[in-house]
């Protein structure tokens, strides 16, 4: 389960981080010959979107084993290069997830909020592809009422575990009933084949791709299938599909714990931190313990968008979403470490709104595609209660404060009783004949373990590793950053930094 900020989080965090375009409800199309039918017919994206955006759709196979059978819709948008005279081509971007839509982050750039390195908009047509199941593509649909049923993600008895397993079974069945056959075909290899169909339809030659987090998982799948059709590929914050679910869980738990520890150290050294002078880890533990004994109210949830009270387990799960970016990302309203400090202080005072679990509001809500893609890409790790107890023990040992809470954890739990089989099992990536591929990792990323970048490098003979020595998830959205500049320079020119370059934060 690669890192996926859409899996869960406080209502406030999810509201400000949600940039994907609204799902269009496009349904399965009738069968037509070929893998991607027709040329792209670009059109406006609607009154709510910037006028500089153009939108398009392709018809692609539901099942690539039967390319002439049923079709689904692949949705995407385009922001044309600002410097037309020096345009390089098209650059497909994926912001992560799984479940993140490229169309949303390209729309942010079109609105003038400058999420990406400005050189990319100057020299490329930015293409925001929504993976199958997501956003403007044919969506995953599940029952929000089933998803919203209150259930502990950290049961302490077999009876509580049985209730959790029943929830997972009912949720999966609701997705199968509402989505139909697509639920069995949202694996990342199928998404990579969709991206190849889009590359061909764009007519701009070989692929230029920038994938963040889960986007690295998508990029490596494409490189394995089509290594010689790549011009440039930058994978930022590496989600590595070659590790086992057990390793993924323990690595994700450890890297989240590392970030919490580094936040505490930063707060001790930074006078502007709202918790400066406090024992931050002791405070975190005490707030979690108090919420486990008696859930803390969430005053901002009176509108029904999130749960009105917050447990300790929910604080441990959702604190991650306030720690993802040390300085925040203003363009999409992502919070900073200062915001996390304020949220923890508010929780101590009796208002845990920032940590409340979001409640799904529609059949195409953000978490659904993310969970479906995870369950298509990773086998069930927990089947019995004994499996669950062993996994929670591992979490407590690896991460004494957060105790195994992570985005991987919800994915593991939701896939316990998933109704369709895994279609893209973890495996060592075999990439041969590709041009230099740039892998970017930060030493203290809270969601993708730095070790994963090295493991993927070992599987890609042409890969060049660039390291940012610092905190925060991904490097492409950092402003005034040598790492972000190096990514943009590579994508434009094809020139990588020297192998194993390390830039300071």
C-alpha positions as CSV (number, residue, x, y, z in Angstrom):
1,X,0.0,0.0,0.0
2,X,2.1,2.9,-1.2
3,X,1.6,6.2,0.6
4,X,-1.7,7.8,-0.2
5,X,-2.8,11.0,1.5
6,X,-6.3,10.4,0.4
7,X,-6.8,7.3,2.5
8,X,-7.8,9.1,5.6
9,X,-7.3,12.3,7.6
10,X,-9.0,15.0,9.4
11,X,-11.9,16.8,7.7
12,X,-10.0,20.0,7.7
13,X,-6.9,18.5,6.2
14,X,-8.9,16.6,3.6
15,X,-11.0,19.7,2.7
16,X,-7.9,21.9,2.0
17,X,-5.9,19.1,0.3
18,X,-8.6,18.0,-2.0
19,X,-7.7,19.3,-5.5
20,X,-9.1,16.6,-7.7
21,X,-11.8,17.6,-10.1
22,X,-15.3,16.3,-9.3
23,X,-16.0,12.8,-10.7
24,X,-18.1,13.0,-13.8
25,X,-19.9,9.7,-13.3
26,X,-18.8,8.4,-16.7
27,X,-19.9,4.8,-17.2
28,X,-18.7,1.9,-19.2
29,X,-18.8,2.6,-22.9
30,X,-19.8,0.2,-25.6
31,X,-17.1,-2.0,-27.2
32,X,-15.1,-0.4,-30.0
33,X,-12.0,-1.8,-31.7
34,X,-8.5,-0.9,-30.6
35,X,-6.9,0.0,-27.3
36,X,-7.6,3.7,-27.4
37,X,-10.3,4.8,-29.8
38,X,-10.1,8.1,-31.8
39,X,-8.0,11.2,-31.6
40,X,-8.3,13.5,-28.5
41,X,-11.0,16.1,-28.9
42,X,-9.9,18.9,-26.6
43,X,-12.6,21.0,-25.1
44,X,-13.2,23.4,-22.2
45,X,-13.3,22.0,-18.7
46,X,-16.4,23.9,-17.5
47,X,-17.2,27.3,-15.9
48,X,-15.6,26.3,-12.5
49,X,-12.2,25.6,-14.1
50,X,-9.6,28.1,-15.3
51,X,-10.2,29.0,-19.0
52,X,-6.6,28.1,-19.9
53,X,-7.4,24.4,-19.2
54,X,-8.5,22.0,-21.8
55,X,-10.0,18.6,-21.1
56,X,-10.1,15.4,-23.0
57,X,-11.2,11.7,-22.8
58,X,-10.0,8.5,-24.3
59,X,-11.8,5.1,-24.5
60,X,-9.5,2.4,-23.2
61,X,-10.0,-1.3,-22.5
62,X,-11.6,-2.3,-19.3
63,X,-9.5,-5.5,-19.4
64,X,-6.2,-5.4,-21.4
65,X,-6.4,-9.2,-21.7
66,X,-9.4,-8.5,-23.9
67,X,-8.6,-5.3,-25.6
68,X,-11.5,-5.4,-28.0
69,X,-14.1,-5.9,-25.2
70,X,-15.8,-3.4,-22.9
71,X,-14.3,0.0,-22.6
72,X,-14.0,2.6,-19.8
73,X,-13.2,6.3,-20.0
74,X,-9.8,7.8,-19.2
75,X,-10.1,11.5,-18.3
76,X,-7.4,14.1,-18.3
77,X,-6.7,17.8,-18.8
78,X,-4.0,19.9,-20.4
79,X,-2.3,23.2,-19.6
80,X,-0.4,24.3,-22.6
81,X,3.3,25.3,-22.4
82,X,3.7,29.1,-21.7
83,X,6.8,29.3,-24.0
84,X,5.5,27.9,-27.2
85,X,8.7,28.7,-29.1
86,X,10.7,26.5,-26.8
87,X,8.2,23.8,-26.0
88,X,9.7,20.4,-25.3
89,X,6.5,18.3,-25.5
90,X,3.9,16.9,-23.1
91,X,4.6,16.0,-19.5
92,X,2.2,13.6,-17.8
93,X,2.1,14.2,-14.0
94,X,0.8,12.0,-11.2
95,X,0.5,13.6,-7.7
96,X,0.4,10.3,-5.8
97,X,-2.2,8.4,-4.0
98,X,-3.2,5.9,-5.1
99,X,-6.4,7.7,-5.9
100,X,-4.8,11.1,-6.7
101,X,-6.0,12.7,-9.9
102,X,-3.5,14.5,-12.1
103,X,-6.2,16.8,-13.4
104,X,-6.6,18.5,-10.0
105,X,-3.0,19.5,-9.6
106,X,-2.7,20.7,-13.2
107,X,-5.9,22.8,-12.5
108,X,-4.1,24.3,-9.5
109,X,-1.2,25.4,-11.8
110,X,-3.7,26.8,-14.3
111,X,-5.3,28.8,-11.5
112,X,-1.9,30.6,-11.0
113,X,-1.0,29.0,-7.7
114,X,2.4,27.7,-8.9
115,X,2.5,24.3,-7.4
116,X,5.2,23.0,-9.8
117,X,8.6,24.3,-10.7
118,X,7.8,27.2,-13.1
119,X,10.2,25.9,-15.7
120,X,7.8,22.9,-16.2
121,X,4.9,25.1,-17.2
122,X,7.1,27.1,-19.4
123,X,8.5,24.2,-21.5
124,X,5.8,21.5,-21.3
125,X,2.2,21.0,-21.9
126,X,1.2,19.7,-18.5
127,X,-1.1,16.7,-18.7
128,X,-3.1,15.7,-15.7
129,X,-4.2,12.1,-16.2
130,X,-6.8,10.7,-13.8
131,X,-6.0,7.0,-13.3
132,X,-8.9,4.6,-14.0
133,X,-11.3,4.7,-11.1
134,X,-10.4,8.3,-10.2
135,X,-11.8,11.7,-10.8
136,X,-12.8,12.4,-14.4
137,X,-12.1,8.8,-15.4
138,X,-14.7,6.0,-15.0
139,X,-14.9,6.0,-11.2
140,X,-14.8,3.5,-8.4
141,X,-18.2,3.6,-6.5
142,X,-18.8,2.3,-3.0
143,X,-21.5,2.8,-0.4
144,X,-20.6,5.8,1.8
145,X,-22.9,4.7,4.6
146,X,-21.1,1.4,4.9
147,X,-17.7,3.1,4.9
148,X,-18.8,5.5,7.6
149,X,-19.9,2.9,10.1
150,X,-18.0,3.5,13.3
151,X,-15.4,0.8,13.8
152,X,-12.1,0.7,15.6
153,X,-9.0,0.4,13.4
154,X,-7.1,-0.8,16.5
155,X,-9.4,-3.5,18.2
156,X,-8.2,-4.9,21.4
157,X,-10.4,-8.0,21.6
158,X,-11.4,-10.7,19.1
159,X,-15.0,-9.5,19.2
160,X,-13.8,-6.0,18.1
161,X,-11.6,-7.6,15.4
162,X,-14.6,-9.6,14.1
163,X,-16.6,-6.3,13.8
164,X,-13.7,-4.8,11.9
165,X,-13.5,-7.8,9.6
166,X,-17.3,-7.6,9.0
167,X,-16.9,-3.9,8.1
168,X,-14.2,-4.7,5.6
169,X,-16.3,-7.4,4.0
170,X,-19.4,-5.2,3.8
171,X,-17.4,-2.3,2.4
172,X,-15.8,-4.4,-0.3
173,X,-19.1,-5.9,-1.3
174,X,-20.6,-2.5,-1.6
175,X,-17.8,-1.5,-4.0
176,X,-18.3,-4.6,-6.1
177,X,-22.0,-4.0,-6.3
178,X,-21.7,-0.4,-7.3
179,X,-18.6,-0.5,-9.5
180,X,-19.1,-3.7,-11.3
181,X,-16.3,-5.3,-13.3
182,X,-14.0,-2.3,-13.1
183,X,-13.3,-3.1,-9.5
184,X,-11.2,-6.1,-10.7
185,X,-9.2,-3.9,-13.2
186,X,-7.8,-0.9,-11.3
187,X,-4.4,-2.4,-10.7
188,X,-1.3,-0.2,-11.4
189,X,-0.2,-2.2,-14.4
190,X,-3.5,-1.4,-16.2
191,X,-3.0,2.2,-15.3
192,X,0.4,2.1,-16.9
193,X,-1.1,0.7,-20.1
194,X,-3.7,3.5,-20.0
195,X,-0.8,6.0,-19.8
196,X,0.8,4.4,-22.9
197,X,-2.5,4.8,-24.7
198,X,-2.6,8.5,-23.7
199,X,1.1,9.0,-24.8
200,X,0.3,7.7,-28.2
201,X,-2.9,9.8,-28.5
202,X,-1.0,12.9,-27.6
203,X,1.3,12.4,-30.5
204,X,4.3,14.0,-28.9
205,X,6.8,11.1,-29.2
206,X,8.3,9.4,-26.3
207,X,7.0,9.7,-22.7
208,X,7.9,12.5,-20.3
209,X,6.6,11.6,-16.8
210,X,6.8,13.1,-13.4
211,X,5.4,10.8,-10.7
212,X,5.2,11.6,-7.0
213,X,4.9,8.9,-4.3
214,X,2.4,6.4,-5.7
215,X,3.3,8.0,-9.0
216,X,6.7,6.3,-8.6
217,X,4.9,3.0,-8.4
218,X,3.1,3.8,-11.6
219,X,6.2,5.0,-13.3
220,X,8.1,1.9,-12.5
221,X,5.2,-0.2,-13.9
222,X,5.3,1.7,-17.1
223,X,9.1,1.4,-17.3
224,X,8.9,-2.3,-16.9
225,X,6.4,-2.6,-19.8
226,X,7.7,0.1,-22.2
227,X,11.3,1.0,-21.3
228,X,12.2,2.1,-24.8
229,X,9.2,4.5,-25.1
230,X,10.5,6.8,-22.3
231,X,12.3,10.1,-23.0
232,X,12.5,11.3,-19.4
233,X,10.9,9.9,-16.2
234,X,11.4,11.5,-12.8
235,X,10.1,9.5,-9.8
236,X,9.9,11.6,-6.6
237,X,9.4,10.0,-3.2
238,X,9.6,6.3,-4.1
239,X,6.8,3.9,-3.5
240,X,8.4,0.6,-4.3
241,X,6.2,-2.3,-5.3
242,X,8.9,-4.9,-4.9
243,X,8.7,-5.0,-1.1
244,X,6.4,-7.4,0.8
245,X,3.3,-6.0,2.6
246,X,4.9,-6.8,5.9
247,X,8.0,-4.8,5.0
248,X,5.9,-2.0,3.6
249,X,4.0,-1.8,6.8
250,X,7.0,-1.8,9.1
251,X,8.9,0.6,6.9
252,X,5.9,3.0,6.7
253,X,5.4,2.8,10.5
254,X,9.1,3.5,11.1
255,X,9.3,6.5,8.8
256,X,6.2,8.1,10.3
257,X,7.6,7.6,13.8
258,X,10.9,9.1,12.6
259,X,9.0,12.2,11.5
260,X,7.2,12.6,14.8
261,X,10.5,12.4,16.6
262,X,12.1,15.0,14.3
263,X,9.1,17.2,14.8
264,X,9.6,17.0,18.6
265,X,13.3,17.9,18.1
266,X,12.5,20.8,15.8
267,X,9.9,22.1,18.2
268,X,12.5,22.0,21.1
269,X,14.9,24.0,19.0
270,X,12.5,26.5,17.4
271,X,11.1,29.3,19.6
272,X,8.2,30.0,17.1
273,X,6.8,26.5,17.6
274,X,3.6,26.8,19.6
275,X,4.8,23.9,21.8
276,X,8.3,25.2,22.3
277,X,9.5,24.3,25.8
278,X,7.2,21.3,26.2
279,X,7.9,17.6,26.1
280,X,6.2,17.1,22.8
281,X,6.3,13.3,22.7
282,X,5.0,13.0,26.2
283,X,2.2,15.4,25.3
284,X,1.3,13.4,22.2
285,X,1.2,10.2,24.2
286,X,-0.9,11.7,26.9
287,X,-3.5,13.2,24.5
288,X,-3.7,9.8,22.7
289,X,-4.1,8.0,26.0
290,X,-6.8,10.4,27.2
291,X,-8.7,10.1,23.9
292,X,-8.6,6.3,24.1
293,X,-10.1,6.5,27.6
294,X,-12.7,9.1,26.6
295,X,-13.0,10.3,23.0
296,X,-12.3,14.1,22.6
297,X,-14.9,16.3,21.0
298,X,-14.4,17.7,17.5
299,X,-16.3,21.0,17.4
300,X,-15.7,21.6,13.7
301,X,-17.6,18.4,12.8
302,X,-21.0,19.8,13.6
303,X,-21.7,20.0,9.9
304,X,-21.5,16.2,9.6
305,X,-18.4,16.1,7.5
306,X,-16.4,14.3,10.1
307,X,-16.9,12.3,13.3
308,X,-18.0,14.4,16.3
309,X,-15.5,12.7,18.7
310,X,-12.0,11.5,18.2
311,X,-10.3,8.4,19.7
312,X,-6.6,7.9,20.4
313,X,-6.3,5.6,17.5
314,X,-7.7,8.3,15.2
315,X,-5.2,10.8,16.5
316,X,-2.4,8.4,15.8
317,X,-3.7,7.7,12.3
318,X,-4.4,11.3,11.4
319,X,-1.5,13.2,12.9
320,X,0.5,11.9,9.9
321,X,-1.5,14.2,7.6
322,X,-0.4,17.3,9.5
323,X,3.3,16.2,9.4
324,X,3.6,15.4,5.7
325,X,5.1,18.8,4.7
326,X,7.3,20.6,7.2
327,X,6.6,24.0,5.7
328,X,3.2,23.2,4.2
329,X,2.3,23.6,0.6
330,X,0.4,26.9,0.2
331,X,-0.8,26.2,-3.4
332,X,-3.0,23.4,-2.1
333,X,-3.5,24.4,1.5
334,X,-1.4,21.6,2.9
335,X,-0.6,22.2,6.6
336,X,2.8,22.7,8.2
337,X,4.5,21.5,11.3
338,X,3.3,24.7,13.0
339,X,-0.3,23.7,12.2
340,X,0.3,20.3,13.7
341,X,1.6,21.9,16.9
342,X,-1.5,24.1,17.1
343,X,-3.7,21.1,16.5
344,X,-2.1,19.1,19.3
345,X,-2.4,22.0,21.7
346,X,-6.1,22.4,20.8
347,X,-6.6,18.6,21.4
348,X,-5.0,19.0,24.8
349,X,-7.5,21.7,25.5
350,X,-10.5,19.5,24.5
351,X,-11.0,20.1,20.8
352,X,-9.6,17.4,18.5
353,X,-11.2,18.6,15.3
354,X,-8.0,18.5,13.3
355,X,-7.7,14.8,13.9
356,X,-11.3,13.7,13.2
357,X,-12.0,11.0,10.7
358,X,-13.5,12.3,7.5
359,X,-16.9,10.9,6.6
360,X,-17.5,9.9,3.0
361,X,-20.3,12.0,1.4
362,X,-20.8,10.3,-2.0
363,X,-20.3,7.0,-3.8
364,X,-17.1,8.3,-5.5
365,X,-15.5,9.8,-2.4
366,X,-11.7,10.1,-2.2
367,X,-10.8,7.0,-0.1
368,X,-12.7,4.5,-2.3
369,X,-10.4,4.5,-5.4
370,X,-7.3,4.5,-3.1
371,X,-8.4,1.4,-1.3
372,X,-9.5,-0.4,-4.4
373,X,-6.2,0.2,-6.1
374,X,-4.3,-1.0,-3.0
375,X,-6.3,-4.1,-2.8
376,X,-5.6,-4.8,-6.5
377,X,-1.9,-4.4,-6.0
378,X,-1.2,-6.1,-2.7
379,X,-2.3,-9.5,-1.3
380,X,-4.2,-9.7,2.1
381,X,-1.8,-9.5,5.0
382,X,-4.2,-10.1,7.8
383,X,-6.7,-13.0,7.7
384,X,-7.1,-14.2,11.2
385,X,-7.2,-12.5,14.6
386,X,-3.8,-14.0,15.3
387,X,-2.4,-12.3,12.2
388,X,-3.8,-9.0,13.5
389,X,-2.3,-9.4,17.0
390,X,1.1,-10.2,15.4
391,X,0.9,-7.1,13.1
392,X,0.0,-4.8,16.0
393,X,2.8,-6.1,18.1
394,X,5.2,-5.3,15.2
395,X,3.8,-1.8,15.0
396,X,4.3,-1.2,18.7
397,X,7.9,-2.3,18.6
398,X,8.9,-0.4,15.4
399,X,7.0,2.8,16.4
400,X,6.4,3.2,20.1
401,X,4.5,6.5,19.9
402,X,2.4,6.0,16.7
403,X,2.3,2.2,17.2
404,X,1.9,1.1,13.6
405,X,-0.6,3.8,12.5
406,X,0.1,4.7,8.9
407,X,-1.6,4.9,5.5
408,X,-0.5,1.4,4.9
409,X,-2.5,0.3,8.0
410,X,-5.9,1.3,6.6
411,X,-5.1,-0.3,3.3
412,X,-4.2,-3.6,5.0
413,X,-7.4,-3.6,7.1
414,X,-9.7,-2.7,4.2
415,X,-8.2,-5.5,2.0
416,X,-8.8,-8.2,4.7
417,X,-12.0,-9.4,3.0
418,X,-11.8,-7.8,-0.4
419,X,-14.2,-9.4,-2.9
420,X,-11.9,-9.5,-6.0
421,X,-8.5,-11.1,-6.4
422,X,-5.2,-9.3,-6.5
423,X,-4.1,-8.7,-10.1
424,X,-0.7,-7.1,-9.7
425,X,1.4,-8.8,-7.1
426,X,4.5,-7.2,-5.6
427,X,7.6,-8.3,-7.5
428,X,11.1,-7.1,-8.4
429,X,10.9,-4.6,-11.2
430,X,12.8,-5.6,-14.3
431,X,13.7,-2.5,-16.4
432,X,16.0,-3.1,-19.4
433,X,16.8,-0.7,-22.2
434,X,15.4,2.5,-20.6
435,X,17.2,5.9,-20.8
436,X,18.4,7.4,-17.5
437,X,15.5,7.5,-15.0
438,X,15.8,10.0,-12.1
439,X,14.9,8.6,-8.7
440,X,14.5,11.2,-5.9
441,X,14.2,10.4,-2.2
442,X,14.5,12.5,0.9
443,X,16.2,11.2,4.0
444,X,13.3,11.9,6.3
445,X,10.2,11.5,4.2
446,X,7.2,10.7,6.5
447,X,5.4,8.5,4.0
448,X,7.9,6.8,1.7
449,X,10.9,5.3,3.4
450,X,14.3,6.4,2.0
451,X,15.4,2.8,1.7
452,X,12.7,2.2,-0.9
453,X,14.5,4.6,-3.3
454,X,17.7,2.5,-3.0
455,X,15.9,-0.7,-3.5
456,X,14.3,0.6,-6.7
457,X,17.6,1.9,-7.9
458,X,19.0,-1.6,-7.7
459,X,16.3,-2.8,-10.0
460,X,16.8,-0.1,-12.7
461,X,20.2,-0.3,-14.3
462,X,19.7,3.1,-15.9
463,X,18.5,4.8,-12.7
464,X,20.3,7.8,-11.2
465,X,19.6,8.5,-7.5
466,X,19.2,12.1,-6.2
467,X,18.9,12.5,-2.5
468,X,17.5,15.5,-0.6
469,X,18.8,15.5,3.0
470,X,15.8,16.8,4.9
471,X,12.2,16.4,5.9
472,X,8.8,16.3,4.1
473,X,7.1,14.2,1.5
474,X,8.2,14.7,-2.1
475,X,10.6,17.4,-3.4
476,X,8.9,18.5,-6.7
477,X,6.6,21.0,-4.9
478,X,9.3,22.7,-2.9
479,X,9.9,26.3,-3.8
480,X,13.5,27.6,-4.3
481,X,14.9,24.2,-4.0
482,X,18.0,22.7,-5.7
483,X,16.3,19.4,-5.7
484,X,13.2,20.7,-7.5
485,X,15.4,22.6,-9.9
486,X,17.4,19.5,-10.7
487,X,14.1,17.5,-11.4
488,X,12.9,20.2,-13.8
489,X,16.3,20.5,-15.5
490,X,16.4,16.7,-16.1
491,X,12.9,16.6,-17.5
492,X,13.6,19.5,-19.9
493,X,17.1,18.4,-21.0
494,X,17.4,14.7,-20.2
495,X,20.5,15.5,-18.1
496,X,20.6,14.0,-14.7
497,X,22.7,15.2,-11.7
498,X,25.8,13.1,-11.0
499,X,24.8,9.7,-9.5
500,X,24.2,9.8,-5.8
501,X,24.1,13.5,-5.5
502,X,22.9,14.8,-2.1
503,X,21.4,18.3,-1.8
504,X,20.6,19.9,1.5
505,X,17.0,20.6,2.5
